[in-house]
Each structure stands twice: as C-alpha cells, then as structure tokens.
C-alpha cells in the first residue's frame, strides 16, 4: 500500500516537473513552452507518461481595438504587455503573441479531448473575470508517448526487408568484385553482370569518372552551387516551423535581410534551364543518328522516365512506410505521419507525373512537383527537338512561340487574380505552405516554369549556330557584360524584397510585370554565360565550375534533391528542445544538413540509383556494364554522362 502510494507521488512529481507551468518569452514571440519531453514519456510506473502540446489563443471578450499600425512597424514593440498580446495584429511577418503553446505531461489513459476540456475550464475560470477569452485546442497528433502512434504494418516490414536486402547485395557484390581484383588479378569484365549492377567499386568509378575535355562540365559546378543554395533555403524553411526560443531574429529578416531568403523561391529555375539546354545538346544527335520518326519520341521519353523512377519510387516507399517509424518527438507524428498518408493515397499522381496538378495538401513528396514538371518538359522538349531536326525553321519558330506564351502566362495570371508576383516567404507560409495562394496556384504547374526551359532550348540552338559561323566575342566583352548582366539580374532578383513592406501599396501592373521578370533573372544570367562559354570561354574562371570535385557532386544532384527535405524534416522534427535562431545556428545547421543529405544521397545512389540505371541500360541496349559500349555511345542520350538532364 505504501509502495503504491509512493509510486503515485513520484509519478506526480515527475509529471509536474516535466512541463512549464508559467509561460515566458511571449512578448518576443517564443513559439512553444516545451518543458522536458523525455522526462515525461520515460515515466512508465505506475502509469505511462504522455506528452501533449496544447495551443491556447487569447482574445478579448468584447473585441478590443487593435494597437496602432505605426507602433507595430517597429522592430521591437514597447507597448503595454496586454496590448502586445490582446491587440496583436497579424501582418504575417511576426509570430503570434496571442497564441501560447504549452507542452503538458498527463497520464496515457487521458485523451487529448480530456485535456482540452479540463484546460479550457480552468483557463475560463482564470481569464473570463478579466474579459479575456481563451480558446484551447489539443490536436491528438500532438500527443505522444515513447511508443509509436501507429503499429508496425506489413508495408514497414516489407520495405525494411527490401532495404536491408539491397544493402546486403551491394556488400556481397562489392566483396566479390574486390576479391577478384585483388586475388585473381584478372580483369573485372569477366565477372557476371549482376556483380557490376550492385558493385560499389564499379558504380563508384562511374560516379567519380571525370572527362576534363567534356565542355558540358561547366554545368557541373552550376548545378552544385544551385543545389547548395537550395539546401540552405529548405533548411531555413523547415527550421522556421519548429519551436523557436527567440523569434525576433527571424522577424528581423523581413526588415534587414538577407534578402536572398525572401526572394529565392525561383531558385529551381537554373535546373529547368539546364534541362532545356542539355536536352537539345544530347537528344538532337541521337535523333539525327536514329532518324526523326515519331516512334523515337515515346522511346526516348520512356527511357528517360524509367531512369527517373527507381530512386523516385524508393523515396515514396520510404516516406510512406519507413521514415515515420524512425524517431519520435513532440512534433514528429504531426509532421511526418501526414506525409506518409499522402504517399499512401496519392502515390499514383507521382507515378503518372501529374502531382503538380493535384492540390498541394495531397502531394506525395514535397519535391514531387518538380519531377512531374521534368517529365512533362521531357515530352514537350523531345517533340520540339524532333521538329527542329526535321524542319529547322518551323521548329525554331515553335520554340520561340512557346517562350513568348510562357512570358505571357505569368503576367496574365497575376493580373487577372490580383495576386503577388512572388511567393512571399511569410510566417504562415513557413508554418504551412498551402496557406499561400501563389504557392498553390502558380508555383508548381509546368506552364508557369516554361521561361527557363524554353530559353535553355533556344540557347542550345543559338550556340549551335554561333559555332557553325565561328562567332566569338572578345574576352573583354565576355567579362564586362557578364559582370553587368549579373549585377542587373541580382538587382531585379532582390527587388522582390520590396513586396514585404507593409506600407507599400499593391500595384497590379508592377506585380504582373515582375511575375515575368522573376523567371528571367537566373535564366538570363545562365543564357549569357552559356553563349560566352561555348564560344569564347572564361579562361581560368572555368576551373571553379569544372573540376574533379564538381563531377561526382553534380551526378548526385538528383538523389540529393529527392532526399534533402526528408532529411531536413528528420533533423528538425525529432528534436524536443527549442533553438534560438542566429546566423551561426543557421550556418551550422546548413552545413550539418548538407553533409547528412549528401550521405543519404550517396546511400540511395549506390543501393538504388546506380544499380537500377545499369539494369535499365542493359534491358534497353544490352551489356550496360562495359565501358567500351559506353564509349560507342559517347554522344548519345543514353550515356551515363556527368550532365544528366534530370537535374
């Protein structure tokens, strides 16, 4: 009897000790009162501890007048505390001061509804006499223990078994390959095909293989630098949706920058430009060689699509059946399980490459829209290139018309809907991207991304003509105009930061015009650089983008792009403590996130991407593992070149 009583006393003490009874930091926008998550869920006797994140929104009963607008434009507010909280005006660039999120430890036998009712009654008793109305909400997805919310299902065991099987096959194949090389001293081409398919040695050689005379290597560095910037942007977005201790540092970004974080939602445009250029350069010789019959188009598209599918499908399966079981945390279930459910229900939209046309809330994999756009552009681009080969002038004219239409669509869409030209990276967008009208309607459709892609196709045509006519601008022209164009494009890029000014009146013509210009910044820079590089060159500067380090990193771009957001989400949503965002924290998180992303990308490359691409080549062309066969296809789109048009 005494021991049982003592257990309950200890349980109550630990539960009481594990959560914050008195909120602090509300006036500076502290987003969560976390308590000690592990202390709560590690309690098992006499009852299991359960951690629940509650949300309480405060407002006046009779509706007080909001605080004066001018005061709210100050970086820090020195209003009366009640005015700061109850008179809070939501301009979308500040974290809510009138919303308190507190982690509370309760017994597992209590439900989220029980906690919501009890807390609502208690807060009503305290606040209503002061004419303050609290509104409590407890999401069941935000209640967790040290056990998984959902039981392990068949999909989990199947995916885990397949994943381990692939790792074992890679290890065994590599061991056999290594044994033959070191002991028998024989050439490795005597090995069976399946050893080459999964051998880390063979696939590693393909990964690091560098041809310094390949003039397309310039795109290696461009892809790598673009990917690094994208990783930083994704890290910032995911990090901003997690518990933050001192939100003023995030809020200052909207006033003092860096502006690149506010204007970088078009950073994927370089990939579409590179895709267009490489498609023309790589597919045209194949069509000239094999003929321009229309049967070639579905064959080329199907082959390219099959190369995309293995790693893409692997990430969908991992997201749906494996990743949600990996960890836990206060926010883990509420963030990771919805992503799993989306992939279980809407995987077919990704497979059919139409995920960019379904509602953003139903999209499997956040990056799935890009893959769908890529496949759609592959179909369009292959048709256009086929026409260019068969009817040169007509083909060039159609590409030009497509570019003009792509220039008109953003203008008309923005003007008609009276929307913003950019996706404004405001607080609601960081919390839930689907709250942005521009993100839902204009970010993902392929017809909104046509400017860089069709410009890339035209760049391929123009470079081809300039080489034929041996037109080469002088080095002086190359360097001076590259500097001028880069400066102007960056000015136009950063001009979008003006749209975050609260006092700036909305101008529909300005927004519609900028809707065009935002897709021309990176595009026009790369267009000019491409023309200059393939005609005159940039001399020693080229080594920055064309070197042995950039080659393997560029080949990993596709798998890195697939895994980067899941890795960032795992890093952030498994944590049970708060972080104060500073430049040092952002930099450290970016470096660690990039490192882990590339490690995960390399793993996906060796276990899925490289082996299955080799199998696909073998099915389509035979003997895909022999280097001499690759040499015969040097200029073919089927070659495992550094510059894969997927990314």
N, C-alpha and C positions, 0 to 999 in steps of 0.2 A: 504493500500500500504506500509506504513511504517512498520506495524507489520509483513507483509510478508517478507519484506527486512530484518528485524531484525532476523526473524526465520532462514533465509538462512545464515546470518552472524554467528549466534550462531551455526548452523549446521556445517559450515565450520571450526569454531574454535574448536569444539569438535572433529571433524574428524581429523583435523590437530594435535590436542593434543594427540590423542589416539594411534599414531604409531610412531616408532622410525625413524626419518629421517636420522640419521647418525649412521651407524653400529659401534659397538665396540666389543672388545674381539675376533676379527677374528684371531689374531696371536696365541691365546691359544685355538682355535678350538671351540669357542662359537657357538653352532649349530643354534640358532634362535635369531632373533631380534623381540621379542614378542609384544612390546607395551602394551596397556591396552585393553584387549579383551572385557571386559564387558562395558567399556566406549563407545566403537564403536557400539556394537549391541544394546545397550539400547537407542540409538537415534531413535526416531520414527517420529519426526516432523522437518521440512516439508517433509523429506524423511526417509526411513528406512536405518539405517547404516548396512553395510555388511563388514565382516572381511575376508580378503583373505591372505593366506600365499603364498608368492612368492618365487621362487628359482632362483637365478642368479649364473651361473657358469662362472668364469673368466679364460681366457687363452690368450696367446699372438697370434697375428695375424700370425706371421711368424714362430711360434713354437720355443721358446727359449729352450736352453739346460737345462735339469733338474739339480737341485742342487746336489752337490757331495754326494754320498751314505754315506760316513763316517759322514758327518755333520748331516744327517738325523737319524743316530743311536743314537744321543744324546737325552737325555730325554727332555731337552728344547733346542730349536734352537735359536741362536742369529744372524741368517742371516739378510741381508737387508730385510725389510718388503716385497718389491715386489718379491724378490727371494723366500721368505717363501710362498707367495700366488701363484704367477705365476709359480714358479719352483717346486710346490708341487708334490711329488712322492707318489703314492698311494701304500703303503705296507700293507694296510688293518688293521693296528693296530693303526691308527691315524684318527681322524675325519678330514674331508676335510677342508683345509684352503682356498681353491679356490672356495668355494661354500658358498654363502650368502643367508640366508633365512630370509626374512623380512615380518612381518605382516603389511598389509596396509588396511586402512579403506576407503571404497568407498561407494557410494550410491547403494542400492539394484538393481536399474534399470541397472547398469553396469554389464556386464558379465565378466567371467574370461578371455575370449578371448579379450574383450575390454581392460582390464587391462594389459594383456600380450603385446599387440601391442603397447599401449601407453608407457609402461615402457621400452620396447625394443628400441623404437625410441629415448627416452630420454637418455638412457644409451649409445646407439650408438653415440649420439651426444657428450657425455662427454668423453667416453673412446677411441673411434676409432682414434682420433688425436694422442693418445699416443700408438697406435698399440696394444691396448688391446681389445679383442673381448668378450663382454658379451653375454651370452645366457640365455634368460629369459624363465621360464616355470611357468605357473599358472594352477594348477590342479583344475578343477571345484569342486572336492570333498573337497578341502581345502578352499572353500569359504562358509561362514555360517552366518546366522543371528540368532535371538533369536527364530526363528520358526524352526520346524522340516523340514529337507530337503525333506522327503517323507511324504505324507499324511497318516494318520492312515488307515489301511486296515482292512478287515474282520478278518484276522488272529490275528491281535493285539487285537481286541475286544473279540474274542473267547478265546484266551489264557488268557487274563486278567480276563475274567469272570470265567473260569475254575480255575484259581489260587485263586481267592477270594472265590469261592465255596468250594474248598478244605480247605482253612483256616477256613471258617465258619463251615464246617462239623467237622473238628478237634476240634474246640472250643466247639461246641454243644455236641459232643460225650464225650469230657473230662468233661464238666459240668454235664452231666447225670451220668457219671461214678463216679464223685466226690460226687454228691448228694446222690446216692445210698449208697456209702461207709459211708458218714457222718451222714445221717439222718435215713435211714432204718437199718443201722448196719447189713446189710446182706452181704453174700459172693458175690463177684463180678461175679462169674461164672454163676449167674442166669441171667445176662444181655444178650441181643441179641448179635449175632456175630458181627454185624456191629459196635457196640459200641467198642468192642475190636479192630476192624480193625483200627479205627481212633483215639482211645483214647490216648492222650499224656501220661496219667498215666501208661497205660499198656505198651505202646511202650517205655516209659522212664525206666520202670522197666527192660525190656529186654535189654535196652541199657547199664544200669549200673550193670546188674547181673554179679557177679564175682564168679567163682569157683576156689578157691585157690589150689585145688588138680589137676586141669587140667594141665598136663605137657606141653601142647601146648601153654600155656600162654606166654612162652618165646618169641614167635613171636609177641606178642602184642607190647612190647617195641621196637623191631627191626623195625616193621612197622611204629610206631610213630616217631622214630628218623629219619628214612629214609624219611618220609613224611615232617618232619620239614626242612630237608636239601633241599628237592625238592622245597618246598615253597620259601626258600631263593634263590635258583637258578632261579626259574621262576620270582621272584621279580626283581632280578638283570637284567635278560634279557629284561623284559618289561620296566623297568626303564631306561635302556641304550638307548632305542629307542625313548625316549621323549626329549623335549627341555632341554638341559643341559647348565648351565651357565659357568662352568669351567671344560672342558673335560680332562685337564691334569691328574686329579685324576683317571679317567677311564683308560687313556692311560698308566699310571704307573703300572697298574695291569699286563701288558704284560712283564714288566721288573722285578718288585719286588714282584708280587703276591698280594693277596694269590692265590696259585696255584690251590686250590680246585675249584675256579671259572672257571679256564681254562680247567680242566680235569674231570669235573663232569657230562659229557653227558652220562655216563654209570651208573648213579645213580639209574636208574629204575631197574637194574639187580637184586637187592635183592628181589623185588616183584616177578619177574619171578622165582627165586629160591624158594621162599616161596610157590608160587603157585604149583610148581612141587612137593615139599615135602608134602604139605597138601593134594594135590590130591591123592597121594599114600596112605597116612595115613587114609584118610577119605573115599575114594572110594573103596579101597580094601575090608574092612569089609562089605560094602554094597553088593559088588559082591559075596563075599563068602556066605553071608546070602541069597541073592535072586537068586544066580546062575549066571553062566558066559555065558548065551545065548547072542547072538549078538543083540537081541532085547533090551537088557538092555542099550547098548551104546547110541542109539538115545534118549531113555527116560531120561537118566542121563544128556546128553548134552542139551536136550531141556529144562529140568527143570532148570538147571543152567543158561541157556541163558535167560529164562523168568525172572529169578531173577535179572539179569543184566539190562534188558530192561526198566523197568519203570523210574528209575532215569535218565538213559541214554537218553531215549526219551524226558523226561521233559526238560533236558538241551538243547537238539537240538531245541525243540519248543521255549523255552525262548530265545535262541540265535537268532533264525530266525525271531521271531515276536514281542518280547517284549523288550529285552535289548537295541536295537538301539534307542528306543524312550525315554529311561530313562533320559538322560542328553544331553548336548551339550558342545562344546568346539572347539578350533582351529583345533584339530586333530581328534575329536570324529567321525565325519562322515567318514573320510578317513580310519579310523581303524576299526570301528565297523560295518558299513554297508557292506563292503566286506565279513566279517564273516557271516553276516545274509544271504547274497545272496548265499554263498557256501552251507549253510544248506538247503536253499530252493531248490537248484538244485541237490545237491548230498547227501541228507539225506539217500537215499536208499542204498548207499555204506556202510554207518554205520550200518544200519539195517541188511544188509546181511553179515556184518563183513568182508568186503573186502576193507575198506577205506585205509588200509596200502599198497594197490597195485595201487591206483589211484594217479595222480600227486599231489604233496604236496600243490600246489596252489589251488586245488579243494577240499581239505579235510574239511568236516564239523566237527567242534570242533578240536582244536589243539591236544587234548589228545585222539582223536578218534582212532588213530593208535594203541594205547595200548589196547583198548577194542577189536579191531579186532584181534590183536595178542593173546589176552587172550582166545577168543572164539576158535581160530584155535588151540591153545595149549590144550584147554579142549578136543577137538575132538581127537587130536593125543594122548594126555595123557590117556584118557579113554580107547582107543583102546589098548595102550601098557600095561596098568594095567590089562585089561581083559586078555591079552595074558599071563602076568606074573602069574595071578591066575590060569589059565588053564594049561599052560605049563611053569613052573617056569624058567628053564634054557634057553629055547628059548626066553622067554620074556626079561630076564636079558641081553641076548646076543643082542637082537634087540635094547634095550635102550642104551647099550654100543656102538653099531654101530651108532646110531643116534647122540650120543655125539661126536664120532670121526668125523662124517661128519660135525657136527656143528663147530668143531675145524678147519676143513679144509676149509670151505666155506669163512670165513673172509680172510684167508691167500691168497687163490686163487683169490678172488675178488679184493683185494688190489693190488696184484702183477700184475694181468692182466691189470687193469685200470690205474696203476701207480698213485694211489690216496694216500691220507693221511690215516693213521691208525685211527685217531680220527676226530671228528667234531671239527674243530678249531673255538673257540668262538671269532671270529674276528669282527671288526666293521660292515662289510657288512652283516654278519650273524645276528648280533644283530638288524640291520635295517630291514632285510628281510631274514628269514631262508632259503627260497628257492634258494638263491644265492649260497648256499653250495652244491657242488656236492655230498659230502659224506652224507649230511643230506638227499638229495633227493633219493639217490640210496641205501644206506646201513643202515640207522638209523631205518627204520620202518618195513621192511619185517620180518616175523616171523622166517625165516631161518637164519637171522643174529642174532637172540636172543636165539638160541637154547641152547647155552652153560649153562647158569644158570638154565634153565628149566629142561634139562635132568640131570644135576648134582643134582638138587633137587629130581628128581625121584630116582636116584641112592642112594642118601643119605637116602631116606626112606627105600630102600631095605637093605642097609648096616646096618642101625640102627636096623632093624627088626632081622637081622642075629646076630648082636652083643648081643642083648638082649636074644635071644634064647640060645646062647652059654655062656652067663653071663660073657662077656669080659669087664673089666673095667680098664681103665688106671688110674694110681695113680694121686692124686691131684697135685703132683709136676710136673708130665709130662703134665697134663692139663694146668696149669698156665704158665709154662715155654714155652711150644710150642705154646700156644695161643699168648703169647707176641711176640715170634719170627715170627710166621706166620703173625700176624697183622703188625709188623714192615716191613717185606719184602713186603707184599701186598701194604702197603701205599707208600713204595719206588717205586714200579713198577707203582702205580697209578700216582704219582707225576712226574715220568719220562717223561710223555707226555708233560709237560711244556717245555721241550727242543725243541719241534717241533714248537714253536713260535719264535725261534731265527731266525732272518733274514739271518744271515751269515751261518747258518747250512746247509750243502749240503743235498739234498734229496737222501736217500738211500732206494731203493725199498725193499731190504731184511729186513732192520730194520723196515720199515713201515708195511710190511706184517706180520712179527713176532709179532709186537706189536698189530696188529689188533686182534690177538688171545689173547694176554695177557690182553688187556683192559677188556675183559669179564671174566677174571679169578680172578681179584683182589677181588672184593666184594664176588664173588661166592666162592672162595676157603676159604676166612675167614669164611663165614657162614657155609660152609661144615664142617670145622674143629670144629667150635663152636657147630654145631648140633650134631656131633658124640660125643663130650665130654659131652655135656649137657645131652643127653639121656642115657648115660652110667654111667658116674661118677658124673656129676653135677658141678656147680661152687660155691656152698655154698652161703654165704650172698650176693655175687655179683648179684645173680639171682633176688633179690628184686628190683634192678634198672629197670629191664625189666618186671618183673611180679608183678604187684600191682594193686590196685583198680582204680588208675588214668589211667593207660595204657589201661585198658579193654575198657571203652567207647570210648576213643580217637582212639583205634585201630578199633573198629566197625564203626567209622565214616570215616575211611580211604578212602573207595570207593567214597562216596559222596563228600568228601573234594577234592579228586583228580579230580572229574568232575567239580567242581565249581571254583577251585583255579585260573586258568588262566583267565576266565571271570571276576572274582573279581579283580584280579591284573590289568587287562586292564581297567576296570571301574575306579579304583582308579587313574591310571596314565593319561588316555586319556581324562578325564573330566577337568583336570587342565588347567589353562590359564596363568600360570606363569612358570618361569624357576627355576630349583633346582640345587644347586651346590653339586655334589656327594661327600660325605665324609663317613668315616666309621660310624659316628654317624647317618647320614641320612639313610644309608643302614640298620643299625640295627633298627632304629625307624620304617622305612618303612616295614621291615620284621616282626617286632612284630605286628604292626597295621594290616598289610596284613594277617598274620596268624590268628589274632583274628577275623577279618571280614570274612575270609574264613571259619573258623570253625563255626561262627554264621550262615553263609549262608548254610553250610553243615548240621547243626542241623535242620534248617528250611526245607531243602529238605528231610532230613531223616524222620521227623515227618509227613510231608504232603504227601510224595510220597513213599519213600523207604520202611519204616516200614509197613505202611498200605497195600500197594500192594503186598509186600512179604508175609504178612499174608494171603491175599486173594489167592495168588498163592498156598501157602501151603494147604489152605482149599480145593481148587479145586483138587489138586493132592492127598492129603492124608486125608482130612476131619478133622474138629474140630481143626484147626490150632491154635486156641487161647488158648487151655487148656494146662497148664503146665504139667499135668500128661502125656499127649500124647507126649510131648517133652521128658519127661524122658524116655519113652519107646524107643525113637529113639536116645538115648544118643550118640551112636557111628555111627549114620547114617549121610550121607552127607546132608540129608535134615534138620538136626538140625540147628537152628539159633545160631551157635557156635560163640565164640569170633574170631576164626581164619577162617574167610571166605576166600576161595582161590581166590576171585576176586581181592583182594589186600592184 
